[in-house]
Structures are given as structure tokens and as C-alpha cells.
Amino acid sequence: MTVTVQNILLSGIVGSTAYGLAHAHSDIDRLGLFAAPTESLHGLHPPKESHVSTAPDRTLHEAAKWCRLALGGNPTVTELVWLPDDLYEVRTPLGEELLDIRTTFLSAHRVRDAYLGYATQQFRKLRSRGDGTFSADVRRRTTKHARHLKRLCDQGYQLYATGTLTVRLDDPDGYHRFGEEVAADPEAALPLLRRVEEAFARTRSVLPERPDETAADAWLRRVRRHFYGAEEKSRAVPRQASLHS
């Protein structure tokens, strides 16, 4: 089944490929955002806010939903606006505007809570799997979760401390080694988690306590104006991509 999604504003390759952690059999994950035609937002039944597909693996969020998630500090959607240039596959003028205001979505306590919260969830999953004596498939998943725990800790602290996010990791081999160590003993992840918690606690963030919702709101209103009567503007804006599910 093919699902057509109109008005994609920004889309790129995320996940392990973007981090530099992919291996030969890794899936390629894509994330993006799209604008629903403005008129469709006024009806009794609002349009779908997210489209998730496999083959290819792609998640697309409607612009307003993406903004809400980003304002909440969601790590997955946040990385979309910090990708290296070569990983963007769709980059429209409105998408460029979003890149220009990406720092306004950030706030100290939401970044801290989101990244540390996700890292803590990963640790709980790891700890629940016991002493490492499990099947090869579970071990692979465990090493992956451990790598992402470390990534969330490192990237979250960087974003909190500096106000910038480096998606492509400097030392991929170190993350793979960490994954193997934690797969053998899940408790090996705890010192890292504690160190990062302490680092957050003693560091004064460069980020404000609240995000600048006025910038997001102004951008979203420009999107709505642009796609009011979108049918007439179809020749001026890239409008569709195919998702297979």
C-alpha cells in the first residue's frame, strides 16, 4: 500500500546512520515534517498528524505536532534540525526557516528532563534483562540500547551545556565498545548515568528556562498562510513523497 503525503517541508536520514553507528545490516531511518493543507484543519475531522511507514522506514509529523514535540525537548524530533547537510533529502524554503530558528525550541529543563529521562528508560530496560546470559538476538538489541543510552547522555549534556547538538558522533568505536560491555553486564551503564546526572546538576545551562514559543508560533502561522489554498500553489512547492507500508 502506498500512502501519499503532501507538502513535505523537511526530511532527512536520522538514527544510527546519522550517528555514525550503522553497520552493514542496519535499517536506514528517515524523519520529516509536512504541512497539512490549511483548509483541512477547519473541518470536523482533522487530518492525521503522523504517518509511519516501513520499507522505507520513515516517520513524518505534521508541522504543528513536530513543533509541540520539539518544544518539549523530544530528542528524536530535535535531531532533525541539527543534521549534517548531506543527510537532508528534502529541504524547502520553509524548512530552511525552521533550521534558522532551531535554537528557539530549546530550554534547559526540558532538554535535561527529556534526554536524561530517555537514557534512564534505556537503563531500566537493560537492567530488566538480567546478567547478559540471553540469546544472540536479545544481545544485539541490548548492545543497541546501551549505545543509545550513552548517546542520549552525551548529546543531551552537550545540548544543555552549549546550546548546540552534534548528531554525528566523534568516537563510534567507543559507543560500540560500551554496548558490548553493557550487554555483558547491564550494571556497567550505571556509572555513566550517574556521572551525567551529576554533570547536569553542576552545570549552568546556556539555554533559557523556557523555549521561545513565539518564534515557533510565527513560523507555523507562515506555514498555514502558505498552504491556504495549497492547490493553487502546487507548482511552486514540492508536494509529495511516497511511503510504502
C-alpha positions in Angstrom: 0.0 0.0 0.0 1.3 3.5 -0.9 0.4 6.5 1.2 0.9 9.9 -0.4 2.0 12.7 2.0 1.7 16.2 0.6 3.8 19.3 1.4 6.9 17.8 3.0 8.9 20.7 4.3 12.0 19.0 5.7 13.1 15.4 5.7 16.4 13.6 6.4 18.2 10.4 7.4 18.3 10.0 11.2 19.1 7.2 13.6 22.2 5.0 13.6 23.3 6.2 10.1 23.2 9.8 11.2 25.1 9.0 14.4 27.8 7.0 12.6 26.8 3.8 14.4 25.3 1.9 11.5 26.6 -1.5 10.4 26.1 -3.4 7.1 22.6 -4.7 8.1 21.3 -1.5 9.8 18.0 0.0 8.6 18.0 3.5 7.2 15.6 5.6 9.2 14.1 8.8 7.9 12.3 11.6 9.7 10.5 14.6 8.4 7.6 17.0 8.8 4.9 18.1 6.5 2.1 20.7 6.3 -1.5 19.7 6.1 -3.5 21.9 3.7 -4.7 24.7 5.9 -8.3 24.3 4.9 -8.3 20.7 6.1 -7.6 21.9 9.7 -11.0 23.6 9.9 -13.2 20.6 9.4 -14.9 18.2 11.8 -12.2 15.6 11.4 -8.7 17.0 11.5 -6.1 15.4 9.2 -3.8 12.7 10.5 -0.8 14.1 12.5 1.8 11.4 11.8 2.5 8.9 9.0 4.7 6.0 9.9 5.9 3.6 7.2 8.2 0.7 6.8 10.1 -0.2 3.6 11.3 2.6 3.7 11.4 3.3 7.4 10.0 6.8 7.6 8.1 8.9 10.1 6.5 12.2 9.1 4.9 14.5 11.6 2.5 17.3 10.8 4.2 20.7 11.3 2.2 21.6 14.5 2.8 18.2 16.1 6.5 18.5 15.3 6.6 21.9 17.0 4.9 20.6 20.1 7.3 17.7 20.4 10.4 19.9 19.7 9.3 22.4 22.3 9.0 19.6 24.8 12.6 18.6 24.2 11.9 15.3 22.4 15.4 14.1 21.3 14.2 12.3 18.2 12.5 15.2 16.6 15.1 17.7 17.8 17.9 15.9 15.9 16.1 16.6 12.6 17.0 20.3 12.7 20.7 19.6 13.6 21.6 17.0 10.9 24.8 17.4 8.8 23.8 19.0 5.5 24.5 15.8 3.5 21.7 13.9 5.4 18.8 16.1 4.3 16.8 14.7 1.4 14.0 17.4 1.3 14.8 20.9 2.3 12.3 23.6 1.3 12.4 27.3 2.0 10.0 26.8 4.9 12.2 24.0 6.1 15.2 26.4 5.9 13.3 28.9 8.1 12.8 26.2 10.7 16.6 25.5 10.7 17.2 29.2 11.3 15.1 29.2 14.4 16.1 25.8 15.8 17.6 27.2 19.0 14.4 28.9 20.0 12.8 25.5 20.6 15.3 24.7 23.3 15.0 25.1 27.1 17.2 24.0 29.9 14.9 21.9 32.0 13.1 20.3 29.0 16.3 19.2 27.4 17.6 17.9 30.7 14.4 16.0 31.6 13.9 14.6 28.1 17.4 13.3 27.4 18.0 12.1 30.9 14.5 10.6 31.0 15.1 8.6 27.8 18.5 7.5 29.0 17.1 6.3 32.3 14.3 4.4 30.5 17.0 2.6 28.4 18.9 1.7 31.6 15.8 0.2 33.1 15.3 -1.9 30.0 18.9 -3.1 30.2 18.7 -3.9 33.9 15.5 -5.9 33.4 17.3 -8.3 31.0 19.4 -9.8 33.8 23.1 -10.8 33.7 23.7 -11.0 30.0 23.0 -14.7 29.5 20.4 -14.4 26.8 20.0 -15.2 23.1 22.1 -13.6 20.4 19.2 -11.6 19.1 18.4 -10.2 22.6 22.1 -9.4 23.0 22.2 -7.4 19.7 19.2 -5.4 20.9 20.8 -4.9 24.3 24.0 -3.5 22.8 21.9 -1.2 20.6 20.0 0.1 23.6 23.3 0.6 25.5 24.8 2.6 22.7 21.7 4.8 22.6 21.8 5.3 26.4 25.4 6.7 26.0 24.4 8.8 23.0 21.5 10.3 24.9 23.7 11.1 27.8 26.5 12.7 25.7 24.3 14.6 23.3 21.8 15.7 25.9 24.6 17.2 28.1 26.2 18.8 25.1 23.0 20.5 24.1 22.3 21.5 27.7 25.8 23.0 28.2 26.5 24.6 24.9 23.1 25.1 23.1 24.3 23.1 20.1 23.8 19.5 19.1 26.4 17.3 17.2 24.4 14.5 15.7 27.3 12.6 14.1 29.3 11.1 16.9 33.1 11.6 17.2 34.0 8.2 18.5 31.7 5.5 17.1 34.0 2.7 18.2 33.8 3.9 21.8 30.0 3.5 21.6 30.2 0.0 20.2 32.7 -1.0 23.0 30.3 0.5 25.6 27.4 -1.5 24.1 29.4 -4.8 24.4 30.4 -4.1 28.0 26.8 -3.3 29.0 25.5 -6.4 27.2 27.8 -8.5 29.3 26.9 -6.6 32.5 24.0 -4.1 32.4 25.1 -2.5 35.7 28.2 -1.3 33.7 25.9 1.5 32.4 25.1 2.9 35.8 28.4 4.8 36.4 27.9 6.7 33.1 24.3 7.6 34.0 25.4 8.8 37.4 28.2 10.9 36.0 26.0 12.6 33.5 23.3 13.3 36.2 26.0 15.0 38.3 27.3 16.9 35.3 23.8 18.3 34.6 23.4 19.2 38.2 26.6 21.2 38.5 26.4 22.9 35.1 24.7 26.2 34.4 23.0 25.8 31.1 23.3 28.4 28.3 19.7 27.6 27.4 16.7 29.6 28.8 14.3 28.1 31.3 11.5 28.3 28.7 11.6 27.9 24.9 10.6 30.8 22.7 7.1 29.7 21.7 6.5 33.0 19.8 9.1 32.0 17.2 7.5 28.6 16.7 4.1 30.1 16.5 5.1 32.7 14.0 6.7 30.1 11.8 3.7 27.8 12.0 1.4 30.7 11.0 3.6 31.4 8.0 3.2 27.7 7.1 -0.6 27.9 7.4 -0.7 31.1 5.2 1.5 29.4 2.6 -0.8 26.3 2.4 -4.1 28.1 2.5 -5.4 27.3 -1.0 -2.4 24.9 -1.4 -3.9 23.5 -4.6 -3.2 26.8 -6.4 0.4 26.8 -5.2 1.2 23.2 -6.1 3.6 24.1 -8.9 5.7 26.4 -6.6 6.3 23.9 -3.7 7.5 20.3 -3.7 4.3 18.5 -2.6 4.6 14.7 -2.2 6.6 11.7 -1.4 5.6 8.0 -1.4 5.6 5.9 1.7 5.3 2.2 1.4 3.8 0.3 4.3 
